[in-house]
Amino acid sequence: YAGDLTNRHALHERLLGARPVVVLCGHIHARDSHAGANVLQLSAGALVEAPYEVAIVDVVAARAEVRVRRRVHALGPPAAGPGPVLAPADETWAYVAGGWRVVERTP
């Protein structure tokens, strides 16, 4: 939630740099992804309410590239109405030349 993390700005400053950073988080119960500079943030959907899901996140590092793939698995019924899903169920990101970019997304 906006303003929920009291030291958000200080934490963001510590994460910025030349190396890739992957942040896995939950709490807001919405599946989303966001990349800015060297930081990739993957927010998890909820297990106890819609979208009733879990995710497997694979991180593979090579010399010139880091790849992150998130695959979501539904464990319950679909949400009635619009659900808290802002990112696809299967997505792959690559960190190349100082920044994150989407390689592949499948709904």
C-alpha distances in whole Angstrom, upper triangle without the diagonal:
4,6,5,8,11,13,11,14,17,16,16,19,20,20,21,25,28,27,24,21,19,16,15,12,11,9,7,11,11,14,13,15,15,18,18,22,22,19,18,15,15,12,14,15,15,19,19,18,18,18,20,21,21,21,24,23,26,27,30,31,34,36,35,32,29,28,25,25,23,24,23,25,24,25,25,26,24,21,23,22,19,17,14,16,15,18,21,22,25,24,25,25,27,27,30,31,28,25,24,25,25,28,28,26,27,25
4,5,8,10,12,10,12,15,15,14,18,19,19,20,24,27,26,24,21,20,17,17,15,14,12,11,14,14,16,15,16,15,18,18,21,22,18,18,15,17,14,17,18,19,22,23,21,21,22,24,24,24,24,27,25,28,28,31,32,35,37,35,32,30,29,26,27,25,27,25,28,27,29,29,29,27,24,26,24,22,20,17,18,17,19,23,25,27,25,27,25,28,27,30,31,27,25,24,25,25,29,29,27,29,27
4,6,6,9,8,10,13,13,14,16,18,18,20,23,27,26,25,22,21,18,18,16,15,14,13,17,17,19,18,19,18,19,19,21,22,19,20,17,18,17,19,20,21,24,24,24,24,24,26,26,26,26,28,27,30,29,33,33,36,37,36,33,31,30,28,29,27,29,28,30,30,31,31,32,30,28,29,28,25,23,20,22,20,22,26,28,29,28,29,27,29,28,31,31,28,26,25,27,28,31,32,30,32,30
4,6,9,8,12,14,13,14,17,18,18,20,24,27,26,24,21,20,16,16,13,13,11,11,14,15,18,17,18,18,20,20,22,22,19,19,16,17,15,17,18,18,21,21,21,22,22,24,24,24,24,26,25,28,28,31,32,35,36,35,33,30,29,26,27,25,27,26,28,28,29,29,30,28,26,28,27,24,22,19,20,20,22,25,26,28,27,28,27,29,28,31,32,28,26,25,27,28,31,31,29,31,29
4,6,5,9,10,9,11,14,14,15,17,21,24,23,22,18,18,14,15,12,13,12,12,16,17,19,18,18,17,18,18,20,20,17,17,15,16,15,17,19,20,22,23,23,24,24,25,25,24,24,25,24,26,26,29,29,33,34,33,30,28,28,25,26,24,27,26,28,29,30,30,32,30,28,30,30,27,24,21,22,21,22,26,27,28,27,27,26,27,26,29,30,26,24,24,26,27,30,31,29,31,30
4,6,8,9,10,12,14,14,16,18,21,25,25,24,20,20,17,18,16,17,15,16,20,21,22,21,21,20,21,20,22,22,19,20,18,20,18,21,23,23,26,26,27,28,28,29,28,28,27,29,27,30,29,32,32,35,36,35,33,30,30,28,30,28,31,30,32,32,33,34,35,34,32,34,33,30,28,24,26,25,26,29,30,32,30,30,28,30,28,31,31,28,26,26,29,30,33,34,33,35,34
4,6,5,6,9,10,11,12,15,18,22,21,21,18,18,16,17,16,17,17,18,21,22,23,21,21,19,20,18,19,19,17,18,17,19,19,21,24,25,27,28,29,29,29,30,29,28,27,28,26,28,27,30,29,32,33,32,30,28,28,26,28,27,30,30,32,33,34,35,37,35,33,36,35,32,29,26,27,25,26,29,30,31,29,29,27,28,26,28,29,25,24,24,27,28,32,33,32,34,34
4,6,5,6,9,10,11,12,16,20,19,18,15,16,13,15,14,15,15,16,19,19,20,18,17,15,16,15,16,16,13,15,13,16,16,19,21,23,26,27,27,27,27,28,27,26,25,26,24,26,25,27,27,30,31,30,27,25,25,23,25,24,27,27,30,31,32,33,34,33,31,33,32,29,27,23,24,22,23,26,27,28,26,26,24,25,23,25,26,22,21,21,23,25,28,29,28,31,30
4,5,5,6,9,10,11,14,18,19,18,16,17,15,17,17,19,19,19,22,22,23,20,19,16,16,14,15,15,14,16,15,18,18,22,24,26,29,30,30,30,30,31,30,29,28,28,26,28,26,28,28,30,30,29,27,25,26,25,27,26,30,30,33,34,35,36,37,36,34,36,35,31,29,26,26,24,24,28,29,30,27,27,24,25,23,25,24,21,20,20,23,25,29,30,30,32,32
4,5,5,6,9,10,14,17,18,18,15,17,15,18,18,20,20,21,24,24,25,23,21,19,18,16,16,16,14,17,16,20,20,23,26,27,30,32,32,32,32,33,31,30,28,29,26,28,26,28,27,30,30,29,27,25,26,25,28,27,31,31,34,35,37,38,39,38,36,39,38,34,32,28,28,26,27,30,31,31,29,28,25,26,23,25,25,21,21,21,25,27,30,32,31,34,34
4,5,5,6,9,12,16,15,15,12,13,12,14,14,17,18,19,22,22,22,20,18,16,16,14,14,14,12,14,13,16,17,20,23,25,27,29,29,30,29,30,28,26,25,25,23,24,22,25,24,27,27,26,24,22,23,22,24,24,27,27,30,32,33,35,36,35,34,36,35,32,30,26,26,24,24,27,28,28,26,25,22,23,20,23,23,19,19,19,22,24,27,29,29,31,31
4,5,5,6,10,14,14,13,11,12,11,14,14,17,18,19,22,21,21,18,16,14,13,11,11,11,9,12,12,15,16,19,23,25,27,29,30,29,28,30,28,26,24,25,22,23,21,23,23,25,25,24,22,20,21,20,23,23,26,27,30,31,33,35,36,34,33,36,34,31,29,25,24,22,22,25,26,26,24,23,20,20,18,20,20,16,15,16,19,21,24,26,26,29,29
4,5,5,9,12,13,14,12,15,14,17,18,21,22,23,25,25,24,22,19,17,15,12,12,11,11,14,15,18,20,23,26,28,31,33,33,33,32,33,31,30,28,28,25,26,23,25,24,26,25,24,23,21,23,22,25,25,29,30,33,35,37,38,40,38,37,39,38,35,32,29,28,26,25,28,30,29,27,25,22,22,19,21,20,16,16,17,21,23,26,29,29,32,33
4,6,8,12,12,12,11,13,13,16,17,20,22,23,25,25,25,22,20,18,16,14,13,11,11,14,15,18,20,23,26,28,30,32,33,33,32,33,31,29,27,26,23,24,21,23,22,24,24,23,22,20,22,21,24,25,28,29,32,34,36,38,40,38,37,40,39,36,33,29,29,27,26,29,30,29,26,25,22,21,18,20,20,16,17,18,21,24,27,29,29,32,33
4,6,9,9,9,7,10,10,13,15,18,20,21,23,23,22,19,17,14,13,11,10,8,7,10,11,15,17,20,24,26,28,30,31,31,30,30,28,26,24,23,20,20,18,20,18,21,21,20,18,16,18,17,21,21,25,26,29,31,33,35,37,35,35,38,37,33,31,27,26,24,23,25,26,25,23,21,18,18,15,17,17,13,13,14,18,20,23,25,26,29,30
4,7,8,9,8,11,12,16,18,21,23,23,26,24,23,20,17,15,12,9,7,6,7,11,13,16,19,22,26,28,31,33,33,33,31,33,30,28,26,25,22,22,19,20,19,21,20,19,18,16,18,18,21,22,26,28,31,33,35,37,39,37,36,39,38,34,32,28,27,24,23,26,27,26,23,21,18,17,14,15,14,11,11,13,16,19,22,25,25,29,30
4,6,8,9,12,14,18,20,24,26,27,28,27,26,23,20,17,14,11,8,7,9,12,15,19,21,24,28,31,33,36,36,35,34,35,32,30,27,26,23,22,19,19,17,18,17,16,16,15,18,18,22,23,27,29,32,35,37,39,41,39,39,42,40,37,34,31,29,27,25,27,29,27,24,22,18,16,13,14,12,9,10,13,16,20,22,25,26,30,31
4,7,9,13,16,19,22,25,28,29,30,29,27,24,20,18,14,12,9,7,10,13,16,19,23,26,29,32,34,37,37,37,35,36,33,30,27,26,22,21,18,18,15,16,14,13,13,13,16,17,21,23,27,29,32,35,38,40,42,40,40,43,41,38,36,32,30,28,26,27,28,27,23,20,17,14,11,11,9,6,9,12,15,19,20,23,25,29,31
4,6,10,13,16,19,23,26,27,28,27,25,22,19,17,14,13,10,6,9,11,14,17,20,23,27,29,31,34,35,34,32,33,30,27,24,23,19,18,14,14,12,13,12,11,11,10,13,14,18,20,24,26,29,32,35,37,39,37,37,41,40,36,34,30,28,26,24,25,26,24,21,18,15,13,9,10,10,7,9,11,14,17,19,22,24,27,29
4,7,10,13,16,20,23,24,25,23,21,18,15,13,11,10,9,5,6,8,11,14,17,20,23,26,28,31,32,31,29,29,26,24,21,19,15,14,11,12,10,12,12,11,9,8,10,11,14,16,20,22,26,29,31,33,35,34,34,37,36,33,30,27,25,23,20,22,22,20,17,15,11,10,7,9,10,8,8,8,12,14,16,18,20,23,25
4,7,10,13,17,20,20,22,21,18,16,13,12,10,10,9,6,5,6,8,11,14,17,20,23,25,28,29,28,26,27,24,21,18,17,14,14,11,13,12,15,16,15,13,10,11,11,14,15,19,21,24,27,29,31,33,32,31,35,34,31,28,25,23,21,19,20,21,20,17,15,12,12,9,12,14,11,10,10,13,15,17,19,20,23,24
4,7,10,13,17,18,18,17,15,13,11,10,9,11,11,8,6,5,6,8,11,13,17,19,21,24,25,24,23,23,20,18,15,14,10,11,9,12,12,15,17,17,14,10,10,8,11,12,15,17,20,23,25,27,29,28,28,31,31,28,25,21,20,18,16,17,18,16,14,13,10,11,10,14,16,13,12,10,13,14,16,17,18,20,21
4,6,10,13,14,15,15,13,12,10,10,10,12,13,11,7,6,5,6,8,11,14,17,19,22,22,22,20,21,18,16,14,14,11,13,12,15,16,19,21,20,17,14,14,11,13,12,16,16,20,22,23,26,28,26,26,29,29,26,23,19,18,17,15,17,17,17,15,15,13,14,14,17,19,16,15,13,15,16,18,19,19,21,22
4,7,11,12,12,12,11,10,10,11,12,14,16,14,11,9,6,5,6,7,11,13,15,18,19,19,17,17,15,13,11,11,9,12,12,15,17,21,23,23,19,16,15,11,12,11,13,14,16,18,20,22,24,23,23,26,26,23,20,17,16,15,14,16,15,15,14,14,14,16,16,20,22,20,17,15,17,17,19,19,18,20,20
4,7,9,9,10,10,10,10,12,14,16,18,17,13,11,7,6,5,6,9,11,13,16,16,17,16,16,14,12,12,13,12,15,16,19,21,24,27,26,23,19,18,15,15,13,15,14,17,18,19,21,23,22,21,24,24,22,18,15,14,14,14,16,16,17,16,17,17,19,19,23,25,22,20,18,19,19,21,21,20,21,21
4,6,6,8,8,10,11,13,16,18,21,20,16,14,10,8,5,5,7,8,10,12,13,13,13,13,12,11,11,14,14,17,18,22,24,28,30,29,26,23,21,17,17,14,15,14,16,16,17,18,20,19,18,21,21,19,15,12,13,13,14,16,16,17,17,19,19,22,22,26,28,26,23,21,22,21,23,22,20,21,20
4,5,8,10,12,14,16,19,21,23,23,19,17,13,12,8,8,9,8,11,11,12,13,13,14,14,13,14,17,17,21,22,26,28,31,34,33,30,26,25,21,21,18,19,17,18,18,18,19,20,20,18,21,21,19,15,12,14,15,16,19,18,20,21,22,22,25,26,29,31,29,26,24,25,24,27,26,24,24,22
4,6,9,10,13,14,18,20,23,23,19,17,13,12,8,8,8,8,12,12,11,12,12,13,14,14,15,18,18,22,23,27,29,32,34,33,30,27,25,21,21,18,19,16,18,17,18,18,19,18,16,18,18,16,13,9,11,12,14,17,17,20,20,22,22,25,26,29,31,28,25,23,24,23,26,25,22,23,21
4,7,9,13,15,19,21,25,24,20,18,14,12,8,6,5,4,8,9,8,8,8,9,10,11,13,16,17,21,22,26,28,32,34,33,30,27,24,21,19,16,16,14,15,14,15,14,16,14,13,15,16,14,10,7,9,11,13,15,15,17,18,21,21,25,26,29,32,29,26,24,24,22,25,23,20,20,18
4,6,10,12,16,19,22,22,19,16,12,10,7,6,4,7,10,12,10,9,8,10,10,12,12,16,16,20,21,25,27,30,33,32,28,25,22,19,18,14,15,12,14,13,15,15,16,14,12,15,14,12,8,5,6,7,9,12,12,15,15,18,19,22,24,27,29,27,24,21,21,19,22,20,17,17,15
4,7,10,14,17,20,20,17,14,11,8,5,5,4,8,11,14,12,10,8,11,9,10,10,13,13,16,18,21,24,27,30,28,25,22,19,16,14,11,11,9,12,12,14,15,16,14,13,16,16,13,10,6,5,6,6,8,9,11,12,14,15,19,21,24,27,25,21,18,18,16,18,17,14,14,12
4,7,10,14,17,17,14,11,8,6,5,7,8,12,15,17,16,14,12,14,13,13,12,14,13,16,17,21,22,25,28,26,22,20,17,14,13,11,12,11,15,15,18,19,19,17,16,19,18,14,12,9,7,5,5,8,10,11,11,13,13,17,18,21,24,22,18,15,15,13,16,15,12,14,12
4,7,10,14,14,11,7,6,5,6,9,11,15,17,20,19,17,15,18,15,15,13,14,12,15,15,18,19,22,24,23,19,16,14,12,11,10,12,13,16,18,20,22,23,20,20,23,21,18,15,12,10,8,6,9,11,11,9,11,10,13,14,17,20,18,14,11,11,10,13,13,11,13,13
4,7,10,11,8,6,5,7,9,12,14,18,21,23,22,21,19,21,19,18,16,17,15,17,16,19,20,22,24,22,18,16,15,13,13,13,16,16,20,21,24,25,26,24,23,25,24,20,18,15,13,10,9,12,14,14,12,12,10,13,13,16,18,15,12,9,10,10,14,14,13,16,16
4,7,8,6,4,6,9,11,15,18,21,24,27,26,24,22,24,22,21,18,19,16,17,15,17,18,20,21,18,15,14,13,12,14,14,17,19,22,24,27,29,29,27,26,29,28,24,22,19,17,14,12,14,17,16,13,12,9,11,10,13,14,12,8,6,8,9,13,14,14,18,18
4,6,5,7,9,12,14,18,21,24,27,29,29,27,26,28,25,24,22,22,19,20,18,19,19,21,21,19,16,15,15,15,17,18,21,22,26,28,31,32,33,30,30,32,30,27,25,22,20,17,16,18,20,20,16,15,12,13,11,13,13,10,7,7,10,12,15,17,18,21,22
4,6,8,11,14,17,21,24,27,30,32,32,31,29,31,28,27,24,24,20,20,18,19,18,19,19,16,15,14,15,15,18,19,23,25,28,30,33,35,36,34,33,36,34,30,28,25,23,20,19,21,23,22,18,17,13,12,10,11,10,7,5,7,10,13,16,19,20,23,25
4,7,10,13,16,20,23,26,29,31,31,30,28,30,27,25,22,21,18,18,15,16,14,16,16,14,12,11,13,13,16,18,21,23,27,29,32,34,35,33,33,36,35,31,29,26,24,21,19,21,22,21,18,15,12,11,8,10,10,6,5,7,10,13,16,18,20,23,25
4,6,10,13,16,19,22,25,28,28,27,25,26,24,22,19,19,16,16,14,16,15,18,18,17,14,12,13,12,15,15,19,21,24,26,29,31,32,30,30,33,32,28,26,22,21,18,17,19,20,19,16,15,11,11,9,12,13,10,8,8,11,13,16,18,19,22,23
4,7,10,13,16,19,22,25,25,24,22,23,20,19,16,16,12,13,12,14,14,17,19,17,14,11,11,9,11,12,16,17,21,23,25,27,29,27,27,30,29,25,23,19,17,15,13,15,16,15,12,11,9,10,9,12,14,12,9,7,9,11,13,15,15,18,19
4,6,10,13,16,19,21,21,20,19,20,18,16,14,14,12,14,13,16,17,20,22,21,17,14,13,11,12,11,15,15,19,21,23,25,26,24,24,27,26,22,20,16,15,13,11,14,15,15,13,13,11,13,13,16,18,16,13,10,12,13,16,16,16,18,18
4,6,10,13,15,18,18,17,15,16,14,12,10,11,9,12,12,16,17,21,23,22,18,15,13,10,10,8,11,12,15,17,19,21,22,21,20,24,23,20,17,14,12,11,9,11,12,12,10,11,11,13,14,18,20,18,15,12,13,13,15,15,14,16,16
4,7,10,13,15,15,14,13,14,12,11,10,12,11,15,16,19,21,24,27,26,22,19,17,13,13,10,12,12,14,15,17,19,20,19,18,21,21,18,14,11,10,10,9,12,12,13,13,14,14,17,18,22,24,22,19,16,17,16,18,18,16,17,16
4,7,9,12,12,11,10,10,8,8,7,10,11,14,16,20,22,26,28,28,24,20,18,14,13,10,11,9,11,12,14,15,17,16,15,19,19,17,13,10,9,10,10,12,11,13,13,15,16,19,20,24,27,25,22,19,19,18,20,18,16,16,15
4,7,9,9,8,6,7,6,7,8,12,13,17,19,23,25,29,32,31,27,24,21,17,16,12,12,9,10,10,11,12,14,12,12,15,16,13,10,7,7,10,10,11,10,13,14,17,18,22,23,27,30,28,25,22,22,20,21,20,17,16,15
4,6,6,6,6,6,6,8,10,14,15,19,22,25,28,31,34,34,30,27,24,20,19,15,14,11,11,10,10,11,12,12,11,15,16,14,11,9,10,13,13,15,13,16,18,20,22,25,27,30,33,31,28,25,25,23,25,23,20,20,18
4,6,7,7,4,5,6,10,13,16,19,22,26,29,32,35,35,32,28,25,22,19,16,15,11,10,9,8,8,11,12,12,15,17,17,13,12,13,16,16,17,14,17,19,22,24,27,29,32,35,33,31,27,28,25,27,25,22,21,19
4,7,8,6,8,10,14,17,20,23,26,29,32,36,39,39,35,32,29,25,23,20,18,15,14,12,10,9,11,13,12,15,17,17,13,13,15,18,19,20,18,21,23,25,27,30,32,36,39,37,34,31,31,29,30,28,25,24,22
4,6,5,9,11,15,18,21,24,27,31,33,37,40,39,36,32,29,26,24,20,18,15,14,11,10,9,10,10,9,11,13,13,10,10,12,16,17,18,17,20,22,25,27,30,32,36,38,37,33,30,30,28,29,27,24,23,20
3,5,8,11,14,18,20,23,26,30,32,36,39,38,34,31,28,24,22,18,17,13,12,9,10,8,8,7,5,8,10,10,7,7,9,13,14,15,14,17,20,23,25,29,31,34,37,35,32,28,28,25,27,25,21,20,17
4,6,9,12,15,17,21,24,27,30,33,36,35,32,28,25,22,19,15,14,10,10,7,8,7,8,6,6,10,11,10,6,7,7,11,12,12,11,15,17,20,22,26,28,31,34,33,30,26,25,23,24,22,18,17,14
4,7,11,14,17,20,23,27,30,33,36,36,32,29,26,22,20,16,14,10,9,6,5,5,7,8,8,12,14,14,10,10,11,14,15,15,12,16,18,21,23,27,29,33,36,34,31,28,27,25,26,23,20,18,16
4,7,10,13,17,20,23,26,29,33,32,29,25,22,19,16,12,10,7,6,4,5,7,10,10,11,15,16,15,12,11,11,14,13,13,10,13,15,18,20,24,26,29,33,31,28,25,25,22,23,20,18,16,14
4,7,10,13,17,20,23,26,30,30,26,23,20,16,14,10,8,6,5,7,7,10,13,14,15,19,20,19,15,14,13,15,14,13,10,12,14,16,19,22,24,27,31,29,27,23,23,21,22,20,17,16,15
4,6,10,13,16,19,23,26,26,22,19,16,12,10,6,5,4,6,9,10,13,16,16,17,21,22,20,16,15,13,14,12,12,9,9,11,13,15,18,20,24,27,26,23,20,20,18,18,16,15,14,14
4,7,10,13,16,20,23,23,20,16,14,10,8,6,5,7,8,12,13,17,19,19,21,24,25,23,20,18,16,17,14,13,10,10,11,12,14,16,19,22,26,25,22,19,19,17,17,16,15,15,16
4,7,10,13,17,20,20,16,13,10,7,6,4,7,9,11,15,17,20,22,22,23,27,27,25,21,19,17,17,14,13,11,10,10,10,11,13,15,19,22,21,19,16,16,15,15,14,14,15,16
4,7,10,13,17,17,14,10,8,6,5,7,9,12,14,18,20,23,25,25,26,30,30,28,25,23,20,20,17,16,14,11,11,9,10,12,14,17,20,20,18,15,16,15,14,14,15,16,18
4,7,10,13,14,11,7,6,5,7,9,12,15,18,21,23,26,29,28,29,33,33,30,27,25,22,21,18,17,16,14,12,10,10,10,11,14,17,17,16,13,14,14,14,15,16,18,20
4,7,10,11,8,6,5,7,9,12,14,18,20,24,26,29,32,31,32,36,36,33,30,28,25,24,21,20,19,16,14,11,11,10,10,13,16,16,16,14,15,15,14,15,17,19,22
4,7,8,6,4,6,9,12,15,18,21,24,27,30,33,35,34,35,39,39,36,33,30,28,26,23,22,22,19,17,13,12,10,9,11,14,14,14,13,15,16,15,17,20,22,25
4,6,5,6,8,12,14,18,20,24,27,30,33,36,38,37,38,42,41,38,36,33,30,29,25,25,24,21,19,15,14,11,10,10,13,14,15,15,16,17,15,18,21,24,27
4,6,8,11,14,17,21,24,27,30,34,36,39,41,40,41,45,44,41,38,36,33,31,28,27,27,24,21,18,16,12,11,10,11,13,15,15,17,19,17,20,24,26,30
4,7,10,14,17,20,23,27,30,33,36,39,41,39,40,43,43,39,37,34,31,29,26,26,26,23,20,16,14,10,9,7,8,10,12,13,14,16,15,18,22,25,28
4,7,10,13,17,20,23,26,30,32,35,37,35,36,40,39,36,33,31,28,26,22,22,23,19,16,13,10,7,6,5,8,10,10,10,11,13,12,15,18,21,24
4,7,10,13,17,20,23,26,29,32,34,32,33,37,36,33,30,28,25,23,20,20,20,17,14,10,8,6,5,7,10,11,10,9,11,12,11,14,17,20,22
4,7,10,13,17,20,23,26,29,30,29,30,34,33,30,27,25,22,21,17,16,16,13,10,7,6,4,6,9,13,13,12,9,10,10,9,11,13,16,19
4,7,10,13,17,20,22,25,27,26,27,30,30,27,24,22,19,18,14,14,13,11,8,6,5,6,8,12,15,15,13,10,10,10,10,11,12,14,17
4,7,10,13,17,19,22,24,23,24,27,27,25,22,20,17,16,12,11,10,7,6,4,6,9,12,15,18,18,16,12,12,10,9,9,10,11,14
4,7,10,13,16,19,20,19,20,24,24,21,19,17,14,14,10,9,7,6,6,7,9,12,14,18,21,21,18,14,14,12,12,11,10,11,12
4,7,10,13,16,18,17,19,22,23,20,17,16,13,14,11,9,6,5,7,9,12,15,18,21,25,24,21,18,17,14,14,12,10,10,10
4,7,10,12,14,13,15,19,19,18,14,13,11,13,10,8,5,6,9,12,15,18,21,24,28,27,24,20,19,16,17,14,12,11,10
4,6,9,12,12,14,18,19,18,15,15,13,15,13,11,8,9,13,15,18,22,24,28,31,30,28,24,23,20,20,17,15,13,12
4,6,8,8,11,14,16,16,13,13,12,15,14,12,9,12,15,18,21,25,27,31,34,33,30,26,25,22,23,20,17,15,13
4,7,9,12,15,17,17,14,15,15,18,17,16,13,15,19,22,24,28,30,34,37,36,33,29,29,26,26,23,21,18,16
4,7,9,12,15,15,13,14,14,18,18,17,14,17,21,24,27,30,33,36,39,38,35,31,31,28,28,25,22,20,17
4,6,9,12,13,11,13,14,18,18,17,15,18,22,25,28,31,34,37,41,40,36,33,31,28,29,26,22,20,17
4,6,9,10,8,11,11,14,15,14,13,17,20,23,26,30,32,35,38,37,34,30,29,26,27,24,20,17,14
4,6,7,5,8,10,13,15,15,14,18,21,24,26,30,33,36,39,37,34,30,29,26,28,25,21,19,15
4,7,7,11,12,16,18,18,18,22,24,28,30,33,36,39,42,40,37,33,32,29,31,28,24,22,18
4,6,10,11,14,17,17,18,21,23,27,29,33,35,38,40,39,35,32,30,28,29,27,23,21,17
4,7,8,10,13,14,15,19,20,24,26,29,31,34,37,35,32,28,27,24,26,24,20,18,15
4,6,9,11,12,13,17,18,22,23,27,29,32,35,33,30,26,25,23,25,22,18,17,14
4,7,9,11,12,16,17,20,21,25,26,30,32,30,27,24,23,21,23,21,18,17,14
4,6,8,9,12,13,17,18,22,24,27,29,28,24,21,20,17,19,17,14,13,10
4,7,9,12,12,15,16,19,21,24,26,25,21,18,17,15,17,15,12,13,10
4,7,9,8,11,12,16,18,21,24,23,19,15,14,12,14,12,9,9,8
4,6,6,10,12,16,19,21,24,24,20,17,15,11,13,10,6,6,5
4,7,10,13,17,20,23,26,25,22,18,17,14,14,11,8,6,5
4,7,10,14,17,20,23,23,20,16,15,11,11,8,6,5,7
4,7,10,14,16,20,19,16,13,11,8,8,6,4,6,8
4,7,10,13,17,17,14,10,9,6,5,5,6,9,12
4,7,10,13,13,10,6,6,5,5,7,9,12,15
4,6,10,10,8,6,5,6,6,9,12,15,18
4,7,7,5,4,6,9,10,13,15,19,22
4,6,6,6,8,11,11,15,17,21,24
4,6,9,10,14,14,18,21,24,27
4,7,10,14,15,19,21,25,27
4,7,10,12,16,18,21,23
4,7,9,12,14,18,20
4,6,9,11,15,17
4,6,7,11,14
4,7,11,14
4,7,10
4,7
4
